[in-house]
């Protein structure tokens, strides 16, 4: 697994549900917040039962019947997804994070990092998130400083695995006062994803394009991945709205 630190247009270059994964190289657990989610036709958002969280997927048509994995029961519907999610969290250094939900058709997972999340050098930093157009600065490998994300900053990490045909873009920011990680999972369909049997909604959950051939399809993948930052900014602002309402 190699972390990319290149600019985006070259990016390809309170009950807990706990599942213990047996047979892994290391014993890991998945922890779910066990929240009930629904899609709002009015807002075009995914909202939990007590409206603690509202998240947007952007200006797209959201299938009402799409798969939402947010508990041990929902996870059990898809054979092998436990290992798939555990591998994603391990790559993102979020093994112990609490999973709010994973929406395969939207290529998106939201988690809450557990404890003090020690930050390393990010691929990029976006600030000030309260501005209408936050500024994004890309970080070079020789940049050395004490990496400590501030509340109005977003740290972004990018991981590419050619063998697994996967790109992860992980945005860390505050949803209200609560640190979250928004993980964009760009996964080519393969035998592992086929085995999970995620039903087709308006679109396939995993891409038919093969990420091992990204050099020939760089325009497609750049277009797909380019929207992550815009959606993270939008969800930051929604989190601030939710914070104000609770007050």
C-alpha positions in Angstrom: 0.0 0.0 0.0 1.5 3.3 -1.0 0.3 6.7 0.1 0.1 9.2 -2.7 1.0 12.8 -2.1 0.4 14.3 -5.5 -2.0 17.0 -6.7 -5.6 15.9 -7.3 -5.4 15.9 -11.1 -2.7 13.3 -10.7 -4.4 11.5 -7.8 -4.2 8.1 -9.5 -0.8 8.4 -10.2 -25.2 3.8 23.0 -24.7 0.0 22.1 -21.9 -1.1 20.1 -22.1 -4.0 17.5 -18.8 -5.8 17.6 -17.7 -8.4 15.1 -14.5 -10.3 15.6 -12.8 -11.3 12.3 -11.3 -14.8 12.6 -8.5 -16.0 10.4 -7.0 -12.5 9.7 -3.3 -11.8 9.8 -4.1 -9.9 13.0 -7.2 -10.0 15.2 -9.3 -7.0 14.4 -12.8 -5.9 15.3 -15.4 -3.8 13.6 -17.4 -1.5 15.8 -20.7 0.0 14.6 -22.6 3.0 16.1 -25.8 1.0 15.3 -27.7 4.0 14.0 -30.8 3.6 11.8 -30.5 5.6 8.6 -33.0 6.7 5.9 -32.8 8.7 2.7 -34.6 12.0 2.7 -36.3 12.8 -0.6 -36.6 16.4 0.5 -33.1 17.1 1.6 -31.4 14.6 -0.8 -29.4 13.4 2.2 -28.9 10.4 4.4 -30.2 11.1 8.0 -30.1 9.0 11.1 -33.2 8.3 13.2 -32.7 11.1 15.8 -31.3 13.5 13.3 -27.9 13.7 15.1 -26.3 13.3 11.6 -27.2 14.5 8.2 -24.8 13.9 5.3 -25.0 14.7 1.7 -23.7 12.7 -1.3 -23.8 15.7 -3.5 -26.0 16.6 -6.5 -26.8 13.1 -7.4 -29.8 10.9 -7.5 -29.7 8.7 -4.4 -31.4 5.3 -4.7 -33.8 4.9 -1.8 -33.3 1.2 -1.7 -29.5 1.3 -1.7 -27.4 -0.8 0.6 -26.5 0.9 3.9 -24.2 -1.1 6.2 -24.4 0.3 9.7 -24.8 -2.6 12.1 -23.7 -6.2 12.5 -27.1 -7.4 11.1 -26.8 -5.3 7.9 -23.1 -6.4 7.5 -24.1 -10.1 7.7 -26.2 -9.7 4.5 -23.0 -9.4 2.3 -20.6 -12.3 2.5 -17.0 -11.2 3.0 -17.8 -7.5 3.6 -16.5 -7.7 7.1 -13.0 -8.4 5.8 -13.4 -5.8 3.1 -14.3 -3.1 5.5 -11.7 -4.2 8.0 -9.0 -3.9 5.3 -10.2 -0.4 4.3 -10.0 0.8 8.0 -6.6 -0.9 8.5 -5.2 0.9 5.4 -6.6 4.2 6.6 -5.1 3.6 10.1 -8.6 3.6 11.6 -8.8 0.0 12.8 -10.6 1.0 16.1 -12.9 3.6 14.5 -16.7 3.5 15.1 -18.5 3.0 11.8 -21.5 5.3 11.3 -22.3 3.7 7.9 -20.9 2.4 4.6 -22.9 3.1 1.4 -21.3 1.0 -1.4 -23.4 2.6 -4.1 -22.2 6.0 -3.0 -18.6 4.8 -2.6 -18.6 6.4 0.9 -18.0 5.4 4.5 -18.3 7.6 7.6 -16.5 6.7 10.8 -15.7 8.3 14.1 -12.0 7.9 15.1 -11.7 6.5 18.6 -9.6 8.3 21.2 -7.0 10.8 20.2 -6.3 10.3 16.5 -2.6 10.8 16.0 -2.1 12.6 12.7 0.8 12.0 10.3 1.8 14.0 7.3 -1.3 14.4 5.1 -1.5 14.5 1.3 -3.2 17.9 1.6 -4.6 20.4 4.0 -7.8 22.4 3.4 -8.5 25.6 5.4 -10.5 27.6 6.6 -13.5 25.3 6.2 -15.8 28.1 7.4 -15.0 30.1 4.3 -17.1 29.9 1.2 -14.1 28.6 -0.7 -11.6 27.0 1.6 -8.0 26.9 0.3 -6.2 23.6 -0.3 -2.5 23.2 0.1 -0.7 20.0 -1.1 2.0 18.7 1.1 5.5 17.6 -0.1 7.3 14.7 1.4 10.1 16.8 2.8 7.6 19.0 4.7 8.3 18.5 8.4 6.2 19.9 11.2 4.2 18.8 14.2 1.0 17.6 12.4 -1.9 18.6 14.5 -5.2 19.3 12.7 -7.1 22.4 13.8 -10.9 22.4 14.1 -11.3 24.5 10.8 -8.9 22.4 8.9 -9.3 19.2 6.9 -6.5 16.7 6.5 -6.7 14.4 3.4 -4.8 11.1 2.9 -4.8 9.2 -0.3 -4.0 5.4 -0.7 -3.6 3.4 -3.9 -3.4 -0.4 -4.1 -3.0 -1.7 -7.7 -3.3 -5.3 -6.7 -6.6 -4.7 -4.9 -7.7 -2.3 -7.6 -8.6 0.3 -5.0 -8.1 4.0 -4.2 -9.0 5.4 -0.8 -9.4 9.1 -0.2 -9.7 9.8 3.5 -10.8 13.3 4.7 -10.5 14.1 8.4 -12.6 17.1 9.6 -15.0 18.1 12.4 -18.7 17.5 12.1 -19.9 20.1 14.5 -17.5 19.5 17.4 -17.0 15.8 16.6 -14.0 14.6 14.6 -15.0 12.3 11.7 -13.3 10.6 8.8 -15.1 10.5 5.5 -13.7 7.7 3.4 -14.2 7.5 -0.3 -13.8 4.0 -1.5 -13.1 3.7 -5.2 -13.1 0.0 -5.9 -13.0 -1.9 -9.2 -15.3 -4.9 -9.3 -13.5 -8.2 -8.7 -14.2 -11.7 -7.4 -14.2 -10.3 -3.8 -16.8 -7.6 -4.5 -18.8 -10.1 -6.6 -18.9 -12.5 -3.7 -20.4 -9.8 -1.4 -23.5 -9.8 -3.6 -24.4 -6.1 -3.1 -27.6 -5.7 -5.1 -27.7 -3.2 -8.0 -29.7 -0.1 -7.3 -29.5 2.8 -9.8 -25.9 1.9 -10.4 -23.4 -0.8 -9.6 -21.7 -0.5 -6.2 -18.3 -1.1 -7.7 -16.8 0.2 -10.9 -16.5 -1.9 -14.0 -13.4 0.1 -14.9 -10.2 -1.7 -13.9 -8.0 0.5 -11.7 -5.0 -1.5 -12.8 -5.4 0.2 -16.2 -5.7 3.7 -14.7 -3.0 5.1 -17.1 -5.4 4.3 -20.0 -8.4 5.7 -18.1 -6.9 8.5 -16.1 -9.6 11.0 -17.3 -12.4 8.8 -16.0 -10.8 8.2 -12.6 -9.7 11.8 -12.1 -13.3 12.9 -12.8 -14.7 10.3 -10.3 -12.3 11.2 -7.5 -12.3 14.9 -8.0 -15.6 15.5 -6.1 -14.5 14.2 -2.7 -13.2 17.5 -1.4 -16.4 19.4 -2.4 -18.6 16.9 -0.6 -16.4 17.0 2.5 -16.7 20.8 2.6 -20.5 20.5 2.2 -20.7 18.0 5.1 -18.6 20.2 7.3 -21.1 23.0 6.8 -24.0 20.6 7.5 -22.3 19.6 10.7 -22.0 23.3 11.8 -25.7 23.7 11.1 -26.5 20.6 13.2 -24.4 22.0 16.0 -26.3 25.3 15.9 -29.7 23.6 16.0 -28.7 21.5 19.1 -27.9 24.7 20.9 
